[in-house]
Amino acid sequence: MLDPEAVVGQARQGRAPQHWRIWQGKARAGKLLGRFLTRDLWLIVLPEGFVQYASGPGVRKPVTKVVAYAELSSLALKMCSDDDTELNRRTHTNTISAALDICYRDGRRELWRPERGFGPSTVLAQSIVEAYISYKARQ
């Protein structure tokens, strides 16, 4: 089982192993007294799973997403439209982003999208898929 606090703590302190893929993002959470507030975002891809962490203004308590590859039956890259309004459908101006179709061994299924503050979702999702494929090859 992945310990998200330990994983994020290691990344914050710069003590993460070299084989971890780490993205630290920033996302605007609003304005206070004319200054923008930012949220603390981390996405850490490990050989055995990944951790997404978000904290800061606008987040009551830290939000953590932990996925251990051992708990999955499958993981697939999906391309999704971010906006499905009628105008965008007619003009073909939808923004496309990457998501992961995560299927758990216990039958649960979810479509997961990385937080926007990390950069291109396609790079993030592809990195996770590659780590999952490597994990499966070692099993």
SULHUTA-V607529 format. One record per pair of residues at least 6 apart in sequence whose C-alpha atoms are under 8 Angstrom apart, sorted by sequence separation. I is the first residue (numbers start at 1). GAP is how many residues later the second one is. If there is no record, write none. Layout:
I|GAP + I|GAP
This chain:
10|6 + 30|6 + 31|6 + 44|6 + 45|6 + 55|6 + 56|6 + 88|6 + 103|6 + 29|7 + 30|7 + 43|7 + 44|7 + 55|7 + 102|7 + 103|7 + 114|7 + 28|8 + 29|8 + 30|8 + 43|8 + 44|8 + 54|8 + 55|8 + 101|8 + 102|8 + 113|8 + 7|9 + 28|9 + 29|9 + 42|9 + 43|9 + 53|9 + 54|9 + 101|9 + 102|9 + 28|10 + 29|10 + 42|10 + 43|10 + 53|10 + 54|10 + 84|10 + 101|10 + 102|10 + 114|10 + 11|11 + 27|11 + 28|11 + 41|11 + 42|11 + 52|11 + 53|11 + 83|11 + 100|11 + 101|11 + 114|11 + 26|12 + 27|12 + 41|12 + 42|12 + 52|12 + 53|12 + 82|12 + 83|12 + 99|12 + 100|12 + 26|13 + 27|13 + 40|13 + 41|13 + 51|13 + 52|13 + 81|13 + 82|13 + 99|13 + 100|13 + 26|14 + 27|14 + 40|14 + 41|14 + 51|14 + 52|14 + 81|14 + 82|14 + 99|14 + 25|15 + 26|15 + 39|15 + 40|15 + 51|15 + 81|15 + 82|15 + 98|15 + 99|15 + 24|16 + 25|16 + 39|16 + 40|16 + 50|16 + 51|16 + 80|16 + 81|16 + 24|17 + 25|17 + 39|17 + 49|17 + 50|17 + 79|17 + 80|17 + 24|18 + 38|18 + 39|18 + 49|18 + 50|18 + 79|18 + 80|18 + 23|19 + 24|19 + 38|19 + 39|19 + 49|19 + 79|19 + 80|19 + 22|20 + 23|20 + 37|20 + 48|20 + 49|20 + 78|20 + 79|20 + 22|21 + 23|21 + 48|21 + 77|21 + 78|21 + 22|22 + 48|22 + 77|22 + 78|22 + 99|22 + 21|23 + 22|23 + 77|23 + 78|23 + 97|23 + 98|23 + 99|23 + 20|24 + 21|24 + 76|24 + 77|24 + 97|24 + 98|24 + 20|25 + 21|25 + 75|25 + 76|25 + 97|25 + 100|25 + 20|26 + 75|26 + 76|26 + 99|26 + 19|27 + 20|27 + 30|27 + 75|27 + 98|27 + 19|28 + 29|28 + 30|28 + 74|28 + 75|28 + 29|29 + 74|29 + 72|30 + 73|30 + 74|30 + 72|31 + 73|31 + 72|32 + 73|32 + 11|33 + 71|33 + 72|33 + 8|34 + 71|34 + 8|36 + 7|37 + 8|43 + 7|44 + 8|45 + 2|47 + 4|47 + 77|48 + 77|49 + 77|52 + 76|53 + 75|54 + 75|57 + 4|60 + 4|62 + 52|62 + 69|63 + 2|64 + 2|65 + 2|66 + 69|66 + 1|67 + 43|75 + 41|76 + 41|77 + 50|78 + 45|82 + 49|82 + 45|83 + 48|83 + 49|83 + 47|84 + 48|84 + 46|85 + 47|85 + 45|86 + 47|87 + 48|87 + 47|88 + 27|89 + 27|90 + 26|91 + 25|92 + 26|92 + 25|93 + 24|94 + 25|94 + 23|95
